[in-house]
Structure formats: C-alpha cells, structure tokens
C-alpha cells in the first residue's frame, strides 16, 4: 500500500509541476506577444523616422543650393554691372 501512496504522491507532484509549467508557458506567450507588438511598433517608428530624415535631408540640400544660386547670381549681376560701367566710362572718356 505504501508503494501506491508513493506513486500517488509522485503523480500529484508531477501534476502540480505540469500546472506550473502550463502557467509559465502562458505567461511567456503573453510576454512574447507583447514583445512582438512592441517590435512591430518600433519598426513602424523607424520607418517613419527614416522617411522624415530623408525628407529633411532633401530640404536641407535644396536650401543650400538655393543660397549658392542666389550668391552666384548676385556675383554675376555685379560683374555685369562693373563691366557695363567700365565700358560706358571708356566710351565717354574718348
């Protein structure tokens, strides 16, 4: 009879362990699911950040070149004005 009781106790212990394992597996599943959701959200945010960074980079590039064009145009206009003044002064001096 003692052998039967020992087997029953072992079975009860295994039953308790199995229940604990099932609970732990369910908790891990919930954590993994939460982690998957977070990683998906992070991926979405990273994609949006990348798009925004690319847009800002293009805008900065355009602004830089816009200033180069304005400065270059101003220099060209000044050179033309100087040439016109020199030509007019040389013709009026003759």
Biopython code that builds the backbone (N, CA, C, O; Angstrom):
import numpy as np
from Bio.PDB.StructureBuilder import StructureBuilder

atoms = [
    (1, "UNK", "N", (0.802, -1.181, 0.000)),
    (1, "UNK", "CA", (0.000, 0.000, 0.000)),
    (1, "UNK", "C", (0.855, 1.259, 0.000)),
    (1, "UNK", "O", (0.493, 2.265, -0.611)),
    (2, "UNK", "N", (1.989, 1.199, 0.687)),
    (2, "UNK", "CA", (2.884, 2.352, 0.756)),
    (2, "UNK", "C", (3.387, 2.704, -0.627)),
    (2, "UNK", "O", (3.593, 3.873, -0.956)),
    (3, "UNK", "N", (3.578, 1.691, -1.417)),
    (3, "UNK", "CA", (4.049, 1.905, -2.779)),
    (3, "UNK", "C", (3.002, 2.665, -3.591)),
    (3, "UNK", "O", (3.344, 3.544, -4.383)),
    (4, "UNK", "N", (1.741, 2.330, -3.396)),
    (4, "UNK", "CA", (0.651, 3.005, -4.100)),
    (4, "UNK", "C", (0.556, 4.462, -3.663)),
    (4, "UNK", "O", (0.337, 5.348, -4.490)),
    (5, "UNK", "N", (0.718, 4.709, -2.373)),
    (5, "UNK", "CA", (0.669, 6.086, -1.864)),
    (5, "UNK", "C", (1.850, 6.895, -2.398)),
    (5, "UNK", "O", (1.703, 8.074, -2.722)),
    (6, "UNK", "N", (3.007, 6.269, -2.486)),
    (6, "UNK", "CA", (4.194, 6.942, -3.028)),
    (6, "UNK", "C", (3.966, 7.307, -4.484)),
    (6, "UNK", "O", (4.303, 8.406, -4.923)),
    (7, "UNK", "N", (3.390, 6.374, -5.225)),
    (7, "UNK", "CA", (3.079, 6.645, -6.636)),
    (7, "UNK", "C", (2.069, 7.779, -6.753)),
    (7, "UNK", "O", (2.198, 8.640, -7.623)),
    (8, "UNK", "N", (1.067, 7.780, -5.885)),
    (8, "UNK", "CA", (0.048, 8.834, -5.901)),
    (8, "UNK", "C", (0.677, 10.192, -5.577)),
    (8, "UNK", "O", (0.357, 11.196, -6.213)),
    (9, "UNK", "N", (1.577, 10.217, -4.581)),
    (9, "UNK", "CA", (2.258, 11.462, -4.225)),
    (9, "UNK", "C", (3.121, 11.954, -5.385)),
    (9, "UNK", "O", (3.145, 13.145, -5.697)),
    (10, "UNK", "N", (3.821, 11.029, -6.011)),
    (10, "UNK", "CA", (4.640, 11.398, -7.170)),
    (10, "UNK", "C", (3.764, 11.944, -8.290)),
    (10, "UNK", "O", (4.107, 12.939, -8.928)),
    (11, "UNK", "N", (2.635, 11.290, -8.526)),
    (11, "UNK", "CA", (1.710, 11.748, -9.564)),
    (11, "UNK", "C", (1.178, 13.136, -9.227)),
    (11, "UNK", "O", (1.075, 13.990, -10.108)),
    (12, "UNK", "N", (0.840, 13.369, -7.959)),
    (12, "UNK", "CA", (0.351, 14.685, -7.538)),
    (12, "UNK", "C", (1.426, 15.756, -7.718)),
    (12, "UNK", "O", (1.137, 16.872, -8.149)),
    (13, "UNK", "N", (2.672, 15.405, -7.382)),
    (13, "UNK", "CA", (3.775, 16.354, -7.554)),
    (13, "UNK", "C", (3.977, 16.688, -9.031)),
    (13, "UNK", "O", (4.180, 17.846, -9.398)),
    (14, "UNK", "N", (3.917, 15.653, -9.867)),
    (14, "UNK", "CA", (4.063, 15.865, -11.310)),
    (14, "UNK", "C", (2.921, 16.724, -11.828)),
    (14, "UNK", "O", (3.127, 17.594, -12.674)),
    (15, "UNK", "N", (1.719, 16.483, -11.323)),
    (15, "UNK", "CA", (0.541, 17.252, -11.717)),
    (15, "UNK", "C", (0.733, 18.732, -11.371)),
    (15, "UNK", "O", (0.444, 19.611, -12.184)),
    (16, "UNK", "N", (1.219, 18.993, -10.166)),
    (16, "UNK", "CA", (1.464, 20.376, -9.739)),
    (16, "UNK", "C", (2.534, 21.019, -10.616)),
    (16, "UNK", "O", (2.397, 22.166, -11.041)),
    (17, "UNK", "N", (3.601, 20.266, -10.880)),
    (17, "UNK", "CA", (4.668, 20.786, -11.736)),
    (17, "UNK", "C", (4.153, 21.089, -13.140)),
    (17, "UNK", "O", (4.501, 22.114, -13.726)),
    (18, "UNK", "N", (3.330, 20.204, -13.671)),
    (18, "UNK", "CA", (2.777, 20.413, -15.010)),
    (18, "UNK", "C", (1.879, 21.645, -15.046)),
    (18, "UNK", "O", (1.921, 22.415, -16.005)),
    (19, "UNK", "N", (1.064, 21.835, -14.005)),
    (19, "UNK", "CA", (0.217, 23.026, -13.943)),
    (19, "UNK", "C", (1.078, 24.287, -13.899)),
    (19, "UNK", "O", (0.787, 25.269, -14.582)),
    (20, "UNK", "N", (2.140, 24.253, -13.089)),
    (20, "UNK", "CA", (3.059, 25.394, -13.021)),
    (20, "UNK", "C", (3.698, 25.661, -14.383)),
    (20, "UNK", "O", (3.832, 26.808, -14.810)),
    (21, "UNK", "N", (4.088, 24.579, -15.051)),
    (21, "UNK", "CA", (4.697, 24.731, -16.374)),
    (21, "UNK", "C", (3.718, 25.333, -17.375)),
    (21, "UNK", "O", (4.094, 26.183, -18.182)),
    (22, "UNK", "N", (2.471, 24.896, -17.321)),
    (22, "UNK", "CA", (1.457, 25.443, -18.225)),
    (22, "UNK", "C", (1.262, 26.932, -17.953)),
    (22, "UNK", "O", (1.163, 27.727, -18.888)),
    (23, "UNK", "N", (1.208, 27.309, -16.680)),
    (23, "UNK", "CA", (1.055, 28.726, -16.323)),
    (23, "UNK", "C", (2.249, 29.529, -16.833)),
    (23, "UNK", "O", (2.083, 30.618, -17.383)),
    (24, "UNK", "N", (3.450, 28.988, -16.650)),
    (24, "UNK", "CA", (4.652, 29.686, -17.108)),
    (24, "UNK", "C", (4.666, 29.833, -18.625)),
    (24, "UNK", "O", (5.048, 30.880, -19.149)),
    (25, "UNK", "N", (4.249, 28.785, -19.327)),
    (25, "UNK", "CA", (4.198, 28.849, -20.791)),
    (25, "UNK", "C", (3.209, 29.920, -21.237)),
    (25, "UNK", "O", (3.490, 30.670, -22.171)),
    (26, "UNK", "N", (2.068, 29.996, -20.584)),
    (26, "UNK", "CA", (1.074, 31.007, -20.940)),
    (26, "UNK", "C", (1.602, 32.416, -20.655)),
    (26, "UNK", "O", (1.364, 33.338, -21.435)),
    (27, "UNK", "N", (2.318, 32.584, -19.539)),
    (27, "UNK", "CA", (2.911, 33.884, -19.225)),
    (27, "UNK", "C", (3.957, 34.261, -20.269)),
    (27, "UNK", "O", (4.010, 35.405, -20.719)),
    (28, "UNK", "N", (4.780, 33.299, -20.649)),
    (28, "UNK", "CA", (5.802, 33.562, -21.669)),
    (28, "UNK", "C", (5.159, 33.912, -22.999)),
    (28, "UNK", "O", (5.631, 34.796, -23.714)),
    (29, "UNK", "N", (4.081, 33.215, -23.326)),
    (29, "UNK", "CA", (3.377, 33.502, -24.573)),
    (29, "UNK", "C", (2.857, 34.927, -24.572)),
    (29, "UNK", "O", (2.941, 35.620, -25.585)),
    (30, "UNK", "N", (2.321, 35.369, -23.442)),
    (30, "UNK", "CA", (1.831, 36.744, -23.333)),
    (30, "UNK", "C", (2.983, 37.734, -23.478)),
    (30, "UNK", "O", (2.844, 38.765, -24.137)),
    (31, "UNK", "N", (4.116, 37.416, -22.862)),
    (31, "UNK", "CA", (5.278, 38.302, -22.961)),
    (31, "UNK", "C", (5.802, 38.355, -24.391)),
    (31, "UNK", "O", (6.158, 39.424, -24.888)),
    (32, "UNK", "N", (5.847, 37.203, -25.049)),
    (32, "UNK", "CA", (6.316, 37.158, -26.437)),
    (32, "UNK", "C", (5.368, 37.946, -27.330)),
    (32, "UNK", "O", (5.808, 38.679, -28.215)),
    (33, "UNK", "N", (4.088, 37.797, -27.101)),
    (33, "UNK", "CA", (3.102, 38.542, -27.880)),
    (33, "UNK", "C", (3.282, 40.044, -27.676)),
    (33, "UNK", "O", (3.227, 40.816, -28.633)),
    (34, "UNK", "N", (3.494, 40.454, -26.439)),
    (34, "UNK", "CA", (3.731, 41.867, -26.140)),
    (34, "UNK", "C", (5.007, 42.351, -26.819)),
    (34, "UNK", "O", (5.050, 43.453, -27.366)),
    (35, "UNK", "N", (6.032, 41.529, -26.780)),
    (35, "UNK", "CA", (7.300, 41.881, -27.406)),
    (35, "UNK", "C", (7.153, 42.004, -28.920)),
    (35, "UNK", "O", (7.746, 42.893, -29.531)),
    (36, "UNK", "N", (6.374, 41.126, -29.521)),
    (36, "UNK", "CA", (6.123, 41.213, -30.958)),
    (36, "UNK", "C", (5.413, 42.515, -31.298)),
    (36, "UNK", "O", (5.750, 43.174, -32.282)),
    (37, "UNK", "N", (4.435, 42.884, -30.488)),
    (37, "UNK", "CA", (3.731, 44.148, -30.710)),
    (37, "UNK", "C", (4.658, 45.338, -30.593)),
    (37, "UNK", "O", (4.596, 46.267, -31.399)),
    (38, "UNK", "N", (5.516, 45.310, -29.590)),
    (38, "UNK", "CA", (6.471, 46.409, -29.416)),
    (38, "UNK", "C", (7.456, 46.478, -30.578)),
    (38, "UNK", "O", (7.780, 47.564, -31.061)),
    (39, "UNK", "N", (7.930, 45.323, -31.024)),
    (39, "UNK", "CA", (8.894, 45.322, -32.125)),
    (39, "UNK", "C", (8.241, 45.815, -33.411)),
    (39, "UNK", "O", (8.881, 46.503, -34.206)),
    (40, "UNK", "N", (6.981, 45.471, -33.619)),
    (40, "UNK", "CA", (6.269, 45.972, -34.794)),
    (40, "UNK", "C", (6.117, 47.492, -34.713)),
    (40, "UNK", "O", (6.323, 48.193, -35.704)),
    (41, "UNK", "N", (5.759, 47.995, -33.541)),
    (41, "UNK", "CA", (5.625, 49.444, -33.359)),
    (41, "UNK", "C", (6.968, 50.139, -33.566)),
    (41, "UNK", "O", (7.029, 51.209, -34.170)),
    (42, "UNK", "N", (8.029, 49.540, -33.073)),
    (42, "UNK", "CA", (9.365, 50.110, -33.240)),
    (42, "UNK", "C", (9.767, 50.130, -34.709)),
    (42, "UNK", "O", (10.369, 51.095, -35.178)),
    (43, "UNK", "N", (9.437, 49.075, -35.429)),
    (43, "UNK", "CA", (9.734, 49.025, -36.856)),
    (43, "UNK", "C", (8.986, 50.127, -37.593)),
    (43, "UNK", "O", (9.549, 50.785, -38.467)),
    (44, "UNK", "N", (7.729, 50.326, -37.245)),
    (44, "UNK", "CA", (6.937, 51.386, -37.867)),
    (44, "UNK", "C", (7.542, 52.753, -37.574)),
    (44, "UNK", "O", (7.660, 53.590, -38.469)),
    (45, "UNK", "N", (7.924, 52.979, -36.319)),
    (45, "UNK", "CA", (8.533, 54.263, -35.960)),
    (45, "UNK", "C", (9.865, 54.462, -36.678)),
    (45, "UNK", "O", (10.179, 55.573, -37.105)),
    (46, "UNK", "N", (10.644, 53.400, -36.812)),
    (46, "UNK", "CA", (11.930, 53.503, -37.501)),
    (46, "UNK", "C", (11.731, 53.836, -38.974)),
    (46, "UNK", "O", (12.476, 54.636, -39.541)),
    (47, "UNK", "N", (10.733, 53.226, -39.587)),
    (47, "UNK", "CA", (10.436, 53.515, -40.987)),
    (47, "UNK", "C", (10.009, 54.967, -41.153)),
    (47, "UNK", "O", (10.465, 55.650, -42.070)),
    (48, "UNK", "N", (9.135, 55.439, -40.271)),
    (48, "UNK", "CA", (8.706, 56.838, -40.330)),
    (48, "UNK", "C", (9.878, 57.785, -40.105)),
    (48, "UNK", "O", (9.984, 58.812, -40.776)),
    (49, "UNK", "N", (10.755, 57.449, -39.166)),
    (49, "UNK", "CA", (11.926, 58.281, -38.907)),
    (49, "UNK", "C", (12.821, 58.347, -40.135)),
    (49, "UNK", "O", (13.339, 59.408, -40.482)),
    (50, "UNK", "N", (12.997, 57.211, -40.787)),
    (50, "UNK", "CA", (13.847, 57.164, -41.973)),
    (50, "UNK", "C", (13.269, 58.045, -43.084)),
    (50, "UNK", "O", (14.008, 58.772, -43.748)),
    (51, "UNK", "N", (11.955, 57.981, -43.284)),
    (51, "UNK", "CA", (11.314, 58.817, -44.304)),
    (51, "UNK", "C", (11.464, 60.292, -43.963)),
    (51, "UNK", "O", (11.776, 61.107, -44.831)),
    (52, "UNK", "N", (11.241, 60.634, -42.696)),
    (52, "UNK", "CA", (11.356, 62.026, -42.270)),
    (52, "UNK", "C", (12.792, 62.517, -42.420)),
    (52, "UNK", "O", (13.017, 63.643, -42.862)),
    (53, "UNK", "N", (13.751, 61.694, -42.061)),
    (53, "UNK", "CA", (15.160, 62.076, -42.187)),
    (53, "UNK", "C", (15.523, 62.317, -43.644)),
    (53, "UNK", "O", (16.258, 63.255, -43.953)),
    (54, "UNK", "N", (15.017, 61.487, -44.536)),
    (54, "UNK", "CA", (15.295, 61.650, -45.965)),
    (54, "UNK", "C", (14.678, 62.951, -46.479)),
    (54, "UNK", "O", (15.295, 63.666, -47.269)),
    (55, "UNK", "N", (13.455, 63.255, -46.028)),
    (55, "UNK", "CA", (12.794, 64.492, -46.434)),
    (55, "UNK", "C", (13.576, 65.705, -45.945)),
    (55, "UNK", "O", (13.786, 66.655, -46.700)),
    (56, "UNK", "N", (14.001, 65.678, -44.706)),
    (56, "UNK", "CA", (14.779, 66.791, -44.147)),
    (56, "UNK", "C", (16.104, 66.937, -44.889)),
    (56, "UNK", "O", (16.555, 68.052, -45.152)),
    (57, "UNK", "N", (16.721, 65.816, -45.221)),
    (57, "UNK", "CA", (17.983, 65.866, -45.958)),
    (57, "UNK", "C", (17.789, 66.541, -47.315)),
    (57, "UNK", "O", (18.602, 67.374, -47.716)),
    (58, "UNK", "N", (16.717, 66.186, -48.021)),
    (58, "UNK", "CA", (16.437, 66.807, -49.320)),
    (58, "UNK", "C", (16.168, 68.298, -49.174)),
    (58, "UNK", "O", (16.663, 69.100, -49.965)),
    (59, "UNK", "N", (15.383, 68.674, -48.161)),
    (59, "UNK", "CA", (15.079, 70.088, -47.943)),
    (59, "UNK", "C", (16.348, 70.876, -47.641)),
    (59, "UNK", "O", (16.532, 71.978, -48.157)),
    (60, "UNK", "N", (17.213, 70.325, -46.816)),
    (60, "UNK", "CA", (18.469, 70.995, -46.481)),
    (60, "UNK", "C", (19.335, 71.155, -47.724)),
    (60, "UNK", "O", (19.938, 72.207, -47.938)),
    (61, "UNK", "N", (19.395, 70.112, -48.537)),
    (61, "UNK", "CA", (20.172, 70.170, -49.769)),
    (61, "UNK", "C", (19.636, 71.263, -50.686)),
    (61, "UNK", "O", (20.414, 72.031, -51.253)),
    (62, "UNK", "N", (18.315, 71.342, -50.837)),
    (62, "UNK", "CA", (17.707, 72.378, -51.683)),
    (62, "UNK", "C", (18.008, 73.773, -51.156)),
    (62, "UNK", "O", (18.344, 74.671, -51.927)),
    (63, "UNK", "N", (17.888, 73.957, -49.848)),
    (63, "UNK", "CA", (18.162, 75.273, -49.270)),
    (63, "UNK", "C", (19.615, 75.675, -49.503)),
    (63, "UNK", "O", (19.904, 76.825, -49.835)),
    (64, "UNK", "N", (20.515, 74.728, -49.329)),
    (64, "UNK", "CA", (21.934, 75.017, -49.536)),
    (64, "UNK", "C", (22.178, 75.456, -50.975)),
    (64, "UNK", "O", (22.841, 76.464, -51.218)),
    (65, "UNK", "N", (21.646, 74.704, -51.918)),
    (65, "UNK", "CA", (21.861, 75.043, -53.318)),
    (65, "UNK", "C", (21.121, 76.316, -53.724)),
    (65, "UNK", "O", (21.574, 77.046, -54.606)),
    (66, "UNK", "N", (19.996, 76.580, -53.089)),
    (66, "UNK", "CA", (19.272, 77.822, -53.358)),
    (66, "UNK", "C", (20.156, 79.016, -52.997)),
    (66, "UNK", "O", (20.224, 79.991, -53.745)),
    (67, "UNK", "N", (20.830, 78.936, -51.851)),
    (67, "UNK", "CA", (21.723, 80.026, -51.442)),
    (67, "UNK", "C", (22.920, 80.132, -52.386)),
    (67, "UNK", "O", (23.358, 81.240, -52.695)),
    (68, "UNK", "N", (23.452, 79.012, -52.844)),
    (68, "UNK", "CA", (24.553, 79.051, -53.804)),
    (68, "UNK", "C", (24.111, 79.737, -55.094)),
    (68, "UNK", "O", (24.854, 80.538, -55.661)),
    (69, "UNK", "N", (22.914, 79.424, -55.553)),
    (69, "UNK", "CA", (22.407, 80.028, -56.785)),
    (69, "UNK", "C", (22.186, 81.522, -56.596)),
    (69, "UNK", "O", (22.538, 82.315, -57.468)),
    (70, "UNK", "N", (21.607, 81.911, -55.469)),
    (70, "UNK", "CA", (21.384, 83.337, -55.197)),
    (70, "UNK", "C", (22.723, 84.069, -55.125)),
    (70, "UNK", "O", (22.873, 85.138, -55.718)),
    (71, "UNK", "N", (23.681, 83.517, -54.420)),
    (71, "UNK", "CA", (25.001, 84.150, -54.304)),
    (71, "UNK", "C", (25.687, 84.219, -55.665)),
    (71, "UNK", "O", (26.267, 85.247, -56.017)),
    (72, "UNK", "N", (25.623, 83.138, -56.425)),
    (72, "UNK", "CA", (26.223, 83.131, -57.759)),
    (72, "UNK", "C", (25.555, 84.132, -58.682)),
    (72, "UNK", "O", (26.232, 84.835, -59.432)),
    (73, "UNK", "N", (24.232, 84.203, -58.634)),
    (73, "UNK", "CA", (23.502, 85.174, -59.452)),
    (73, "UNK", "C", (23.863, 86.597, -59.080)),
    (73, "UNK", "O", (24.010, 87.452, -59.953)),
    (74, "UNK", "N", (24.007, 86.856, -57.791)),
    (74, "UNK", "CA", (24.379, 88.192, -57.333)),
    (74, "UNK", "C", (25.773, 88.561, -57.832)),
    (74, "UNK", "O", (25.994, 89.684, -58.286)),
    (75, "UNK", "N", (26.695, 87.637, -57.750)),
    (75, "UNK", "CA", (28.058, 87.890, -58.235)),
    (75, "UNK", "C", (28.046, 88.158, -59.734)),
    (75, "UNK", "O", (28.724, 89.071, -60.204)),
    (76, "UNK", "N", (27.291, 87.380, -60.481)),
    (76, "UNK", "CA", (27.212, 87.574, -61.935)),
    (76, "UNK", "C", (26.618, 88.939, -62.261)),
    (76, "UNK", "O", (27.125, 89.638, -63.139)),
    (77, "UNK", "N", (25.553, 89.327, -61.570)),
    (77, "UNK", "CA", (24.937, 90.636, -61.802)),
    (77, "UNK", "C", (25.934, 91.745, -61.476)),
    (77, "UNK", "O", (26.042, 92.713, -62.228)),
    (78, "UNK", "N", (26.661, 91.621, -60.375)),
    (78, "UNK", "CA", (27.663, 92.633, -60.018)),
    (78, "UNK", "C", (28.767, 92.716, -61.066)),
    (78, "UNK", "O", (29.210, 93.813, -61.409)),
    (79, "UNK", "N", (29.211, 91.585, -61.574)),
    (79, "UNK", "CA", (30.247, 91.580, -62.616)),
    (79, "UNK", "C", (29.729, 92.261, -63.875)),
    (79, "UNK", "O", (30.448, 93.045, -64.494)),
    (80, "UNK", "N", (28.494, 91.973, -64.258)),
    (80, "UNK", "CA", (27.901, 92.602, -65.445)),
    (80, "UNK", "C", (27.802, 94.109, -65.242)),
    (80, "UNK", "O", (28.114, 94.874, -66.154)),
    (81, "UNK", "N", (27.371, 94.544, -64.062)),
    (81, "UNK", "CA", (27.261, 95.978, -63.783)),
    (81, "UNK", "C", (28.643, 96.631, -63.851)),
    (81, "UNK", "O", (28.782, 97.716, -64.416)),
    (82, "UNK", "N", (29.650, 95.995, -63.292)),
    (82, "UNK", "CA", (31.012, 96.547, -63.327)),
    (82, "UNK", "C", (31.510, 96.643, -64.761)),
    (82, "UNK", "O", (32.119, 97.643, -65.143)),
    (83, "UNK", "N", (31.254, 95.608, -65.558)),
    (83, "UNK", "CA", (31.677, 95.629, -66.971)),
    (83, "UNK", "C", (30.965, 96.745, -67.716)),
    (83, "UNK", "O", (31.591, 97.466, -68.493)),
    (84, "UNK", "N", (29.663, 96.899, -67.492)),
    (84, "UNK", "CA", (28.905, 97.965, -68.162)),
    (84, "UNK", "C", (29.448, 99.332, -67.758)),
    (84, "UNK", "O", (29.618, 100.202, -68.612)),
    (85, "UNK", "N", (29.720, 99.533, -66.482)),
    (85, "UNK", "CA", (30.254, 100.817, -66.014)),
    (85, "UNK", "C", (31.619, 101.083, -66.644)),
    (85, "UNK", "O", (31.891, 102.205, -67.073)),
    (86, "UNK", "N", (32.478, 100.069, -66.705)),
    (86, "UNK", "CA", (33.803, 100.248, -67.310)),
    (86, "UNK", "C", (33.680, 100.585, -68.785)),
    (86, "UNK", "O", (34.365, 101.481, -69.278)),
    (87, "UNK", "N", (32.812, 99.871, -69.493)),
    (87, "UNK", "CA", (32.621, 100.128, -70.927)),
    (87, "UNK", "C", (32.063, 101.530, -71.138)),
    (87, "UNK", "O", (32.537, 102.250, -72.018)),
    (88, "UNK", "N", (31.074, 101.931, -70.356)),
    (88, "UNK", "CA", (30.493, 103.271, -70.508)),
    (88, "UNK", "C", (31.521, 104.354, -70.185)),
    (88, "UNK", "O", (31.573, 105.376, -70.870)),
    (89, "UNK", "N", (32.328, 104.150, -69.167)),
    (89, "UNK", "CA", (33.354, 105.139, -68.817)),
    (89, "UNK", "C", (34.436, 105.220, -69.886)),
    (89, "UNK", "O", (34.956, 106.300, -70.165)),
    (90, "UNK", "N", (34.776, 104.079, -70.487)),
    (90, "UNK", "CA", (35.817, 104.102, -71.522)),
    (90, "UNK", "C", (35.312, 104.768, -72.799)),
    (90, "UNK", "O", (36.091, 105.429, -73.486)),
    (91, "UNK", "N", (34.031, 104.613, -73.135)),
    (91, "UNK", "CA", (33.483, 105.267, -74.326)),
    (91, "UNK", "C", (33.235, 106.751, -74.087)),
    (91, "UNK", "O", (33.398, 107.549, -75.010)),
    (92, "UNK", "N", (32.855, 107.135, -72.904)),
    (92, "UNK", "CA", (32.576, 108.542, -72.622)),
    (92, "UNK", "C", (33.873, 109.322, -72.450)),
    (92, "UNK", "O", (33.876, 110.546, -72.587)),
    (93, "UNK", "N", (34.951, 108.652, -72.158)),
    (93, "UNK", "CA", (36.238, 109.312, -71.967)),
    (93, "UNK", "C", (36.948, 109.586, -73.274)),
    (93, "UNK", "O", (37.895, 110.371, -73.284)),
    (94, "UNK", "N", (36.549, 108.991, -74.357)),
    (94, "UNK", "CA", (37.234, 109.167, -75.644)),
    (94, "UNK", "C", (36.857, 110.403, -76.319)),
    (94, "UNK", "O", (37.351, 110.686, -77.410)),
]
sb = StructureBuilder()
sb.init_structure("model")
sb.init_model(0)
sb.init_chain("A")
sb.init_seg("    ")
for serial, (resi, resn, name, xyz) in enumerate(atoms, 1):
    if name == "N":
        sb.init_residue(resn, " ", resi, " ")
    sb.init_atom(name, np.array(xyz, "f"), 0.0, 1.0, " ", f" {name:<3s}", serial, name[0])
structure = sb.get_structure()
